[in-house]
C-alpha cells in the first residue's frame, strides 16, 4: 500500500509540474513536453504494476540427471 500511495503522489506532483510549465514559459511547445510526460507516467505505471522481484532461474540451470 505504501508504494501504491507513493507512486500516485509522484504522478500527481509530476503532472502538476508539467501542467504549470506552459504558464511559466508560454513559448514552450506542448508537443515537446507531452512525450516526456507520457513516458514518465508510463514508467510510474510500470513501477506500480510490475513485480519487484525476479523469477527463480535456478530451475533452468540445474544439471540434468541422465
Secondary structure, DSSP 8 states (H G I E B T S, - for coil): -HHHHHHHHHHHHHHHHHHHHHHH-TTS-HHHHHHHHHHHHHHHHHHHHS-SS---GGGTSS----
